[in-house]
């Protein structure tokens, strides 16, 4: 109720990790510590950010080394999913939906 009245932005969830995964229904791009990037849909995640597991459904490797516009943006992994641990994770990017643009918040 306090959020609706714009008194606070705090949620009832225990931490930002849970808050983000509960509210952002979108694909993510995970950058691993070795620089490789994976795109997938996070269907499961640890409720404890210290444990920090994320299961990516239908993962594909991001093709950052494209030398030709004809090359695909993503290289399919041909597996159901990847289980990524925070020890291997450098960055999580929550992608925009096709046609979605960001708007400034007041």
Backbone atoms as SQL, in Angstrom:
CREATE TABLE atoms (id INTEGER PRIMARY KEY, chain TEXT, resi INTEGER, resn TEXT, atom TEXT, x REAL, y REAL, z REAL);
INSERT INTO atoms VALUES
  (1, 'A', 1, 'UNK', 'N', 0.816, -1.185, 0.000),
  (2, 'A', 1, 'UNK', 'CA', 0.000, 0.000, 0.000),
  (3, 'A', 1, 'UNK', 'C', 0.871, 1.264, 0.000),
  (4, 'A', 2, 'UNK', 'N', 1.953, 1.232, 0.768),
  (5, 'A', 2, 'UNK', 'CA', 2.834, 2.397, 0.824),
  (6, 'A', 2, 'UNK', 'C', 3.498, 2.674, -0.528),
  (7, 'A', 3, 'UNK', 'N', 3.750, 1.620, -1.298),
  (8, 'A', 3, 'UNK', 'CA', 4.315, 1.822, -2.636),
  (9, 'A', 3, 'UNK', 'C', 3.297, 2.480, -3.556),
  (10, 'A', 4, 'UNK', 'N', 2.040, 2.081, -3.448),
  (11, 'A', 4, 'UNK', 'CA', 0.992, 2.687, -4.279),
  (12, 'A', 4, 'UNK', 'C', 0.797, 4.160, -3.942),
  (13, 'A', 5, 'UNK', 'N', 1.011, 4.510, -2.683),
  (14, 'A', 5, 'UNK', 'CA', 0.904, 5.908, -2.260),
  (15, 'A', 5, 'UNK', 'C', 2.192, 6.687, -2.531),
  (16, 'A', 6, 'UNK', 'N', 3.198, 5.987, -3.094),
  (17, 'A', 6, 'UNK', 'CA', 4.499, 6.559, -3.441),
  (18, 'A', 6, 'UNK', 'C', 5.253, 7.097, -2.226),
  (19, 'A', 7, 'UNK', 'N', 5.022, 6.439, -1.080),
  (20, 'A', 7, 'UNK', 'CA', 5.739, 6.791, 0.139),
  (21, 'A', 7, 'UNK', 'C', 7.069, 6.047, 0.201),
  (22, 'A', 8, 'UNK', 'N', 7.093, 4.835, -0.382),
  (23, 'A', 8, 'UNK', 'CA', 8.302, 4.022, -0.400),
  (24, 'A', 8, 'UNK', 'C', 8.353, 3.199, -1.680),
  (25, 'A', 9, 'UNK', 'N', 9.530, 2.691, -1.995),
  (26, 'A', 9, 'UNK', 'CA', 9.672, 1.762, -3.113),
  (27, 'A', 9, 'UNK', 'C', 10.051, 0.370, -2.609),
  (28, 'A', 10, 'UNK', 'N', 10.162, 0.228, -1.288),
  (29, 'A', 10, 'UNK', 'CA', 10.541, -1.045, -0.679),
  (30, 'A', 10, 'UNK', 'C', 9.437, -2.077, -0.909),
  (31, 'A', 11, 'UNK', 'N', 9.862, -3.330, -1.137),
  (32, 'A', 11, 'UNK', 'CA', 8.908, -4.409, -1.329),
  (33, 'A', 11, 'UNK', 'C', 8.939, -5.344, -0.129),
  (34, 'A', 12, 'UNK', 'N', 8.048, -6.311, -0.129),
  (35, 'A', 12, 'UNK', 'CA', 7.996, -7.277, 0.966),
  (36, 'A', 12, 'UNK', 'C', 9.004, -8.411, 0.786),
  (37, 'A', 13, 'UNK', 'N', 9.662, -8.480, -0.356),
  (38, 'A', 13, 'UNK', 'CA', 10.628, -9.543, -0.601),
  (39, 'A', 13, 'UNK', 'C', 11.905, -9.309, 0.198),
  (40, 'A', 14, 'UNK', 'N', 12.602, -10.400, 0.460),
  (41, 'A', 14, 'UNK', 'CA', 13.765, -10.357, 1.352),
  (42, 'A', 14, 'UNK', 'C', 14.967, -9.617, 0.783),
  (43, 'A', 15, 'UNK', 'N', 15.112, -9.601, -0.563),
  (44, 'A', 15, 'UNK', 'CA', 16.306, -8.991, -1.131),
  (45, 'A', 15, 'UNK', 'C', 16.066, -8.621, -2.596),
  (46, 'A', 16, 'UNK', 'N', 16.989, -7.847, -3.134),
  (47, 'A', 16, 'UNK', 'CA', 16.877, -7.377, -4.516),
  (48, 'A', 16, 'UNK', 'C', 16.949, -8.528, -5.503),
  (49, 'A', 17, 'UNK', 'N', 17.746, -9.543, -5.204),
  (50, 'A', 17, 'UNK', 'CA', 17.865, -10.723, -6.066),
  (51, 'A', 17, 'UNK', 'C', 16.472, -11.313, -6.316),
  (52, 'A', 18, 'UNK', 'N', 15.732, -11.600, -5.249),
  (53, 'A', 18, 'UNK', 'CA', 14.381, -12.162, -5.380),
  (54, 'A', 18, 'UNK', 'C', 13.438, -11.187, -6.048),
  (55, 'A', 19, 'UNK', 'N', 13.506, -9.938, -5.655),
  (56, 'A', 19, 'UNK', 'CA', 12.652, -8.897, -6.219),
  (57, 'A', 19, 'UNK', 'C', 12.795, -8.830, -7.735),
  (58, 'A', 20, 'UNK', 'N', 14.024, -8.831, -8.187),
  (59, 'A', 20, 'UNK', 'CA', 14.292, -8.709, -9.621),
  (60, 'A', 20, 'UNK', 'C', 13.742, -9.901, -10.390),
  (61, 'A', 21, 'UNK', 'N', 14.041, -11.105, -9.940),
  (62, 'A', 21, 'UNK', 'CA', 13.573, -12.285, -10.660),
  (63, 'A', 21, 'UNK', 'C', 12.057, -12.455, -10.589),
  (64, 'A', 22, 'UNK', 'N', 11.443, -11.980, -9.525),
  (65, 'A', 22, 'UNK', 'CA', 9.984, -12.080, -9.406),
  (66, 'A', 22, 'UNK', 'C', 9.263, -11.063, -10.283),
  (67, 'A', 23, 'UNK', 'N', 9.877, -9.920, -10.526),
  (68, 'A', 23, 'UNK', 'CA', 9.178, -8.858, -11.263),
  (69, 'A', 23, 'UNK', 'C', 9.586, -8.743, -12.732),
  (70, 'A', 24, 'UNK', 'N', 10.744, -9.248, -13.098),
  (71, 'A', 24, 'UNK', 'CA', 11.230, -9.100, -14.479),
  (72, 'A', 24, 'UNK', 'C', 11.006, -10.391, -15.262),
  (73, 'A', 25, 'UNK', 'N', 9.899, -10.463, -15.958),
  (74, 'A', 25, 'UNK', 'CA', 9.548, -11.629, -16.761),
  (75, 'A', 25, 'UNK', 'C', 10.112, -11.433, -18.166),
  (76, 'A', 26, 'UNK', 'N', 11.408, -11.695, -18.303),
  (77, 'A', 26, 'UNK', 'CA', 12.080, -11.447, -19.574),
  (78, 'A', 26, 'UNK', 'C', 13.347, -12.291, -19.667),
  (79, 'A', 27, 'UNK', 'N', 13.873, -12.386, -20.868),
  (80, 'A', 27, 'UNK', 'CA', 15.130, -13.098, -21.076),
  (81, 'A', 27, 'UNK', 'C', 16.273, -12.337, -20.408),
  (82, 'A', 28, 'UNK', 'N', 17.330, -13.085, -20.097),
  (83, 'A', 28, 'UNK', 'CA', 18.536, -12.472, -19.539),
  (84, 'A', 28, 'UNK', 'C', 19.730, -12.857, -20.396),
  (85, 'A', 29, 'UNK', 'N', 20.744, -12.031, -20.323),
  (86, 'A', 29, 'UNK', 'CA', 22.048, -12.377, -20.881),
  (87, 'A', 29, 'UNK', 'C', 23.002, -12.433, -19.699),
  (88, 'A', 30, 'UNK', 'N', 23.616, -13.590, -19.524),
  (89, 'A', 30, 'UNK', 'CA', 24.565, -13.799, -18.441),
  (90, 'A', 30, 'UNK', 'C', 25.964, -13.673, -19.012),
  (91, 'A', 31, 'UNK', 'N', 26.758, -12.785, -18.428),
  (92, 'A', 31, 'UNK', 'CA', 28.169, -12.698, -18.790),
  (93, 'A', 31, 'UNK', 'C', 28.937, -13.494, -17.755),
  (94, 'A', 32, 'UNK', 'N', 29.651, -14.495, -18.227),
  (95, 'A', 32, 'UNK', 'CA', 30.460, -15.315, -17.338),
  (96, 'A', 32, 'UNK', 'C', 31.780, -14.608, -17.045),
  (97, 'A', 33, 'UNK', 'N', 32.437, -15.020, -15.999),
  (98, 'A', 33, 'UNK', 'CA', 33.704, -14.378, -15.619),
  (99, 'A', 33, 'UNK', 'C', 34.785, -14.529, -16.678),
  (100, 'A', 34, 'UNK', 'N', 34.658, -15.539, -17.535),
  (101, 'A', 34, 'UNK', 'CA', 35.651, -15.705, -18.604),
  (102, 'A', 34, 'UNK', 'C', 35.292, -14.897, -19.856),
  (103, 'A', 35, 'UNK', 'N', 34.209, -14.102, -19.792),
  (104, 'A', 35, 'UNK', 'CA', 33.833, -13.223, -20.892),
  (105, 'A', 35, 'UNK', 'C', 32.776, -13.772, -21.828),
  (106, 'A', 36, 'UNK', 'N', 32.533, -15.084, -21.808),
  (107, 'A', 36, 'UNK', 'CA', 31.491, -15.646, -22.667),
  (108, 'A', 36, 'UNK', 'C', 30.117, -15.182, -22.175),
  (109, 'A', 37, 'UNK', 'N', 29.170, -15.088, -23.112),
  (110, 'A', 37, 'UNK', 'CA', 27.830, -14.626, -22.749),
  (111, 'A', 37, 'UNK', 'C', 26.782, -15.633, -23.222),
  (112, 'A', 38, 'UNK', 'N', 25.766, -15.822, -22.388),
  (113, 'A', 38, 'UNK', 'CA', 24.692, -16.772, -22.658),
  (114, 'A', 38, 'UNK', 'C', 23.361, -16.045, -22.535),
  (115, 'A', 39, 'UNK', 'N', 22.485, -16.272, -23.503),
  (116, 'A', 39, 'UNK', 'CA', 21.121, -15.734, -23.430),
  (117, 'A', 39, 'UNK', 'C', 20.184, -16.886, -23.120),
  (118, 'A', 40, 'UNK', 'N', 19.260, -16.667, -22.196),
  (119, 'A', 40, 'UNK', 'CA', 18.285, -17.696, -21.856),
  (120, 'A', 40, 'UNK', 'C', 17.167, -17.111, -21.017),
  (121, 'A', 41, 'UNK', 'N', 16.156, -17.947, -20.770),
  (122, 'A', 41, 'UNK', 'CA', 15.015, -17.508, -19.959),
  (123, 'A', 41, 'UNK', 'C', 15.179, -18.097, -18.563),
  (124, 'A', 42, 'UNK', 'N', 15.246, -17.248, -17.529),
  (125, 'A', 42, 'UNK', 'CA', 15.470, -17.744, -16.164),
  (126, 'A', 42, 'UNK', 'C', 14.186, -18.343, -15.576),
  (127, 'A', 43, 'UNK', 'N', 14.068, -19.665, -15.643),
  (128, 'A', 43, 'UNK', 'CA', 12.856, -20.313, -15.124),
  (129, 'A', 43, 'UNK', 'C', 12.954, -20.633, -13.646),
  (130, 'A', 44, 'UNK', 'N', 14.167, -20.779, -13.127),
  (131, 'A', 44, 'UNK', 'CA', 14.364, -21.057, -11.703),
  (132, 'A', 44, 'UNK', 'C', 15.572, -20.272, -11.208),
  (133, 'A', 45, 'UNK', 'N', 15.522, -19.912, -9.925),
  (134, 'A', 45, 'UNK', 'CA', 16.639, -19.188, -9.322),
  (135, 'A', 45, 'UNK', 'C', 16.634, -19.433, -7.825),
  (136, 'A', 46, 'UNK', 'N', 17.788, -19.307, -7.215),
  (137, 'A', 46, 'UNK', 'CA', 17.907, -19.475, -5.764),
  (138, 'A', 46, 'UNK', 'C', 17.205, -18.328, -5.062),
  (139, 'A', 47, 'UNK', 'N', 16.528, -18.625, -3.976),
  (140, 'A', 47, 'UNK', 'CA', 15.925, -17.545, -3.190),
  (141, 'A', 47, 'UNK', 'C', 16.969, -16.858, -2.322),
  (142, 'A', 48, 'UNK', 'N', 18.091, -17.521, -2.122),
  (143, 'A', 48, 'UNK', 'CA', 19.194, -16.951, -1.355),
  (144, 'A', 48, 'UNK', 'C', 20.246, -16.438, -2.338),
  (145, 'A', 49, 'UNK', 'N', 20.446, -15.116, -2.417),
  (146, 'A', 49, 'UNK', 'CA', 21.424, -14.592, -3.373),
  (147, 'A', 49, 'UNK', 'C', 22.848, -15.062, -3.105),
  (148, 'A', 50, 'UNK', 'N', 23.149, -15.475, -1.882),
  (149, 'A', 50, 'UNK', 'CA', 24.485, -15.995, -1.580),
  (150, 'A', 50, 'UNK', 'C', 24.715, -17.322, -2.290),
  (151, 'A', 51, 'UNK', 'N', 23.649, -18.133, -2.426),
  (152, 'A', 51, 'UNK', 'CA', 23.751, -19.380, -3.187),
  (153, 'A', 51, 'UNK', 'C', 23.840, -19.044, -4.672),
  (154, 'A', 52, 'UNK', 'N', 22.960, -18.192, -5.142),
  (155, 'A', 52, 'UNK', 'CA', 23.047, -17.584, -6.455),
  (156, 'A', 52, 'UNK', 'C', 23.008, -18.486, -7.666),
  (157, 'A', 53, 'UNK', 'N', 22.157, -19.489, -7.680),
  (158, 'A', 53, 'UNK', 'CA', 21.992, -20.311, -8.881),
  (159, 'A', 53, 'UNK', 'C', 20.874, -19.744, -9.742),
  (160, 'A', 54, 'UNK', 'N', 21.070, -19.798, -11.066),
  (161, 'A', 54, 'UNK', 'CA', 20.054, -19.391, -12.033),
  (162, 'A', 54, 'UNK', 'C', 19.987, -20.485, -13.092),
  (163, 'A', 55, 'UNK', 'N', 18.765, -20.985, -13.345),
  (164, 'A', 55, 'UNK', 'CA', 18.581, -21.968, -14.404),
  (165, 'A', 55, 'UNK', 'C', 18.075, -21.250, -15.638),
  (166, 'A', 56, 'UNK', 'N', 18.832, -21.325, -16.728),
  (167, 'A', 56, 'UNK', 'CA', 18.460, -20.678, -17.983),
  (168, 'A', 56, 'UNK', 'C', 17.877, -21.702, -18.937),
  (169, 'A', 57, 'UNK', 'N', 16.611, -21.530, -19.271),
  (170, 'A', 57, 'UNK', 'CA', 15.921, -22.407, -20.208),
  (171, 'A', 57, 'UNK', 'C', 16.237, -21.973, -21.640),
  (172, 'A', 58, 'UNK', 'N', 16.407, -22.949, -22.532),
  (173, 'A', 58, 'UNK', 'CA', 16.653, -22.705, -23.948),
  (174, 'A', 58, 'UNK', 'C', 17.828, -21.740, -24.160),
  (175, 'A', 59, 'UNK', 'N', 18.991, -22.045, -23.592),
  (176, 'A', 59, 'UNK', 'CA', 20.122, -21.124, -23.682),
  (177, 'A', 59, 'UNK', 'C', 20.764, -21.107, -25.069),
  (178, 'A', 60, 'UNK', 'N', 21.336, -19.969, -25.380),
  (179, 'A', 60, 'UNK', 'CA', 22.098, -19.812, -26.623),
  (180, 'A', 60, 'UNK', 'C', 23.301, -18.933, -26.316),
  (181, 'A', 61, 'UNK', 'N', 24.424, -19.261, -26.932),
  (182, 'A', 61, 'UNK', 'CA', 25.633, -18.453, -26.755),
  (183, 'A', 61, 'UNK', 'C', 25.493, -17.184, -27.575),
  (184, 'A', 62, 'UNK', 'N', 25.849, -16.055, -27.004),
  (185, 'A', 62, 'UNK', 'CA', 25.827, -14.787, -27.731),
  (186, 'A', 62, 'UNK', 'C', 27.043, -14.770, -28.657),
  (187, 'A', 63, 'UNK', 'N', 26.787, -14.492, -29.916),
  (188, 'A', 63, 'UNK', 'CA', 27.853, -14.478, -30.919),
  (189, 'A', 63, 'UNK', 'C', 28.474, -13.079, -30.974),
  (190, 'A', 64, 'UNK', 'N', 29.393, -12.823, -30.053),
  (191, 'A', 64, 'UNK', 'CA', 30.049, -11.512, -29.970),
  (192, 'A', 64, 'UNK', 'C', 31.158, -11.346, -31.012),
  (193, 'A', 65, 'UNK', 'N', 31.518, -12.424, -31.691),
  (194, 'A', 65, 'UNK', 'CA', 32.630, -12.378, -32.651),
  (195, 'A', 65, 'UNK', 'C', 32.144, -12.399, -34.094),
  (196, 'A', 66, 'UNK', 'N', 30.974, -11.837, -34.330),
  (197, 'A', 66, 'UNK', 'CA', 30.445, -11.821, -35.693),
  (198, 'A', 66, 'UNK', 'C', 31.374, -11.016, -36.595),
  (199, 'A', 67, 'UNK', 'N', 31.713, -11.605, -37.731),
  (200, 'A', 67, 'UNK', 'CA', 32.533, -10.888, -38.697),
  (201, 'A', 67, 'UNK', 'C', 31.716, -10.492, -39.920),
  (202, 'A', 68, 'UNK', 'N', 30.469, -10.949, -39.956),
  (203, 'A', 68, 'UNK', 'CA', 29.602, -10.702, -41.103),
  (204, 'A', 68, 'UNK', 'C', 28.177, -10.507, -40.602),
  (205, 'A', 69, 'UNK', 'N', 27.458, -9.588, -41.184),
  (206, 'A', 69, 'UNK', 'CA', 26.083, -9.313, -40.765),
  (207, 'A', 69, 'UNK', 'C', 25.167, -10.521, -40.963),
  (208, 'A', 70, 'UNK', 'N', 25.565, -11.427, -41.847),
  (209, 'A', 70, 'UNK', 'CA', 24.782, -12.636, -42.129),
  (210, 'A', 70, 'UNK', 'C', 24.898, -13.677, -41.005),
  (211, 'A', 71, 'UNK', 'N', 25.930, -13.563, -40.184),
  (212, 'A', 71, 'UNK', 'CA', 26.098, -14.524, -39.092),
  (213, 'A', 71, 'UNK', 'C', 25.010, -14.318, -38.050),
  (214, 'A', 72, 'UNK', 'N', 24.609, -15.398, -37.366),
  (215, 'A', 72, 'UNK', 'CA', 23.544, -15.273, -36.357),
  (216, 'A', 72, 'UNK', 'C', 24.023, -14.516, -35.114),
  (217, 'A', 73, 'UNK', 'N', 23.074, -13.872, -34.449),
  (218, 'A', 73, 'UNK', 'CA', 23.381, -13.181, -33.194),
  (219, 'A', 73, 'UNK', 'C', 23.618, -14.169, -32.059),
  (220, 'A', 74, 'UNK', 'N', 22.970, -15.336, -32.164),
  (221, 'A', 74, 'UNK', 'CA', 23.047, -16.352, -31.115),
  (222, 'A', 74, 'UNK', 'C', 23.362, -17.707, -31.731),
  (223, 'A', 75, 'UNK', 'N', 24.120, -18.509, -30.989),
  (224, 'A', 75, 'UNK', 'CA', 24.451, -19.866, -31.416),
  (225, 'A', 75, 'UNK', 'C', 23.750, -20.816, -30.451),
  (226, 'A', 76, 'UNK', 'N', 22.810, -21.579, -30.967),
  (227, 'A', 76, 'UNK', 'CA', 22.013, -22.479, -30.133),
  (228, 'A', 76, 'UNK', 'C', 22.901, -23.490, -29.417),
  (229, 'A', 77, 'UNK', 'N', 22.542, -23.794, -28.177),
  (230, 'A', 77, 'UNK', 'CA', 23.313, -24.760, -27.390),
  (231, 'A', 77, 'UNK', 'C', 22.782, -26.175, -27.556),
  (232, 'A', 78, 'UNK', 'N', 21.571, -26.298, -28.107),
  (233, 'A', 78, 'UNK', 'CA', 20.931, -27.606, -28.307),
  (234, 'A', 78, 'UNK', 'C', 20.785, -28.398, -27.017),
  (235, 'A', 79, 'UNK', 'N', 20.449, -27.700, -25.938),
  (236, 'A', 79, 'UNK', 'CA', 20.152, -28.377, -24.683),
  (237, 'A', 79, 'UNK', 'C', 18.957, -27.686, -24.026),
  (238, 'A', 80, 'UNK', 'N', 18.378, -28.339, -23.042),
  (239, 'A', 80, 'UNK', 'CA', 17.203, -27.796, -22.360),
  (240, 'A', 80, 'UNK', 'C', 17.552, -26.554, -21.548),
  (241, 'A', 81, 'UNK', 'N', 18.684, -26.601, -20.839),
  (242, 'A', 81, 'UNK', 'CA', 19.036, -25.451, -20.019),
  (243, 'A', 81, 'UNK', 'C', 20.418, -25.546, -19.407),
  (244, 'A', 82, 'UNK', 'N', 20.860, -24.408, -18.868),
  (245, 'A', 82, 'UNK', 'CA', 22.129, -24.307, -18.141),
  (246, 'A', 82, 'UNK', 'C', 21.816, -23.894, -16.702),
  (247, 'A', 83, 'UNK', 'N', 22.541, -24.470, -15.756),
  (248, 'A', 83, 'UNK', 'CA', 22.469, -24.048, -14.367),
  (249, 'A', 83, 'UNK', 'C', 23.748, -23.269, -14.085),
  (250, 'A', 84, 'UNK', 'N', 23.602, -21.977, -13.863),
  (251, 'A', 84, 'UNK', 'CA', 24.755, -21.093, -13.679),
  (252, 'A', 84, 'UNK', 'C', 24.839, -20.693, -12.204),
  (253, 'A', 85, 'UNK', 'N', 26.031, -20.789, -11.653),
  (254, 'A', 85, 'UNK', 'CA', 26.262, -20.399, -10.263),
  (255, 'A', 85, 'UNK', 'C', 26.901, -19.024, -10.213),
  (256, 'A', 86, 'UNK', 'N', 26.597, -18.270, -9.177),
  (257, 'A', 86, 'UNK', 'CA', 27.114, -16.900, -9.064),
  (258, 'A', 86, 'UNK', 'C', 28.636, -16.836, -9.053),
  (259, 'A', 87, 'UNK', 'N', 29.306, -17.936, -8.682),
  (260, 'A', 87, 'UNK', 'CA', 30.773, -17.951, -8.704),
  (261, 'A', 87, 'UNK', 'C', 31.305, -17.801, -10.121),
  (262, 'A', 88, 'UNK', 'N', 30.497, -18.176, -11.121),
  (263, 'A', 88, 'UNK', 'CA', 30.896, -18.071, -12.526),
  (264, 'A', 88, 'UNK', 'C', 30.292, -16.856, -13.203),
  (265, 'A', 89, 'UNK', 'N', 29.445, -16.138, -12.505),
  (266, 'A', 89, 'UNK', 'CA', 28.658, -15.062, -13.079),
  (267, 'A', 89, 'UNK', 'C', 29.318, -13.701, -12.837),
  (268, 'A', 90, 'UNK', 'N', 29.452, -12.920, -13.900),
  (269, 'A', 90, 'UNK', 'CA', 30.006, -11.587, -13.772),
  (270, 'A', 90, 'UNK', 'C', 28.902, -10.532, -13.844),
  (271, 'A', 91, 'UNK', 'N', 27.926, -10.737, -14.741),
  (272, 'A', 91, 'UNK', 'CA', 26.878, -9.742, -14.958),
  (273, 'A', 91, 'UNK', 'C', 25.617, -10.427, -15.455),
  (274, 'A', 92, 'UNK', 'N', 24.468, -9.938, -14.997),
  (275, 'A', 92, 'UNK', 'CA', 23.162, -10.377, -15.494),
  (276, 'A', 92, 'UNK', 'C', 22.503, -9.187, -16.166),
  (277, 'A', 93, 'UNK', 'N', 22.154, -9.329, -17.447),
  (278, 'A', 93, 'UNK', 'CA', 21.453, -8.268, -18.174),
  (279, 'A', 93, 'UNK', 'C', 20.027, -8.724, -18.418),
  (280, 'A', 94, 'UNK', 'N', 19.057, -7.936, -18.037),
  (281, 'A', 94, 'UNK', 'CA', 17.660, -8.238, -18.316),
  (282, 'A', 94, 'UNK', 'C', 17.311, -7.528, -19.618),
  (283, 'A', 95, 'UNK', 'N', 16.973, -8.312, -20.638),
  (284, 'A', 95, 'UNK', 'CA', 16.809, -7.782, -21.984),
  (285, 'A', 95, 'UNK', 'C', 15.481, -7.056, -22.160),
  (286, 'A', 96, 'UNK', 'N', 15.442, -6.200, -23.164),
  (287, 'A', 96, 'UNK', 'CA', 14.194, -5.559, -23.564),
  (288, 'A', 96, 'UNK', 'C', 13.425, -6.528, -24.454),
  (289, 'A', 97, 'UNK', 'N', 12.103, -6.477, -24.381),
  (290, 'A', 97, 'UNK', 'CA', 11.277, -7.263, -25.284),
  (291, 'A', 97, 'UNK', 'C', 11.331, -6.625, -26.672),
  (292, 'A', 98, 'UNK', 'N', 11.090, -7.417, -27.737),
  (293, 'A', 98, 'UNK', 'CA', 11.102, -6.836, -29.082),
  (294, 'A', 98, 'UNK', 'C', 10.146, -5.647, -29.171),
  (295, 'A', 99, 'UNK', 'N', 10.655, -4.528, -29.663),
  (296, 'A', 99, 'UNK', 'CA', 9.853, -3.321, -29.794),
  (297, 'A', 99, 'UNK', 'C', 9.724, -2.498, -28.520),
  (298, 'A', 100, 'UNK', 'N', 10.219, -2.995, -27.411),
  (299, 'A', 100, 'UNK', 'CA', 10.131, -2.273, -26.130),
  (300, 'A', 100, 'UNK', 'C', 11.180, -1.157, -26.104),
  (301, 'A', 101, 'UNK', 'N', 10.789, -0.012, -25.592),
  (302, 'A', 101, 'UNK', 'CA', 11.732, 1.084, -25.394),
  (303, 'A', 101, 'UNK', 'C', 11.654, 1.530, -23.941),
  (304, 'A', 102, 'UNK', 'N', 12.717, 2.090, -23.477),
  (305, 'A', 102, 'UNK', 'CA', 12.748, 2.579, -22.106),
  (306, 'A', 102, 'UNK', 'C', 12.150, 3.981, -22.052),
  (307, 'A', 103, 'UNK', 'N', 11.406, 4.221, -21.002),
  (308, 'A', 103, 'UNK', 'CA', 10.860, 5.564, -20.800),
  (309, 'A', 103, 'UNK', 'C', 11.388, 6.086, -19.478),
  (310, 'A', 104, 'UNK', 'N', 11.569, 7.385, -19.430),
  (311, 'A', 104, 'UNK', 'CA', 12.064, 8.014, -18.208),
  (312, 'A', 104, 'UNK', 'C', 10.993, 7.945, -17.133),
  (313, 'A', 105, 'UNK', 'N', 11.399, 7.601, -15.916),
  (314, 'A', 105, 'UNK', 'CA', 10.468, 7.574, -14.783),
  (315, 'A', 105, 'UNK', 'C', 10.535, 8.897, -14.046),
  (316, 'A', 106, 'UNK', 'N', 9.385, 9.368, -13.663),
  (317, 'A', 106, 'UNK', 'CA', 9.320, 10.641, -12.937),
  (318, 'A', 106, 'UNK', 'C', 9.659, 10.466, -11.497);
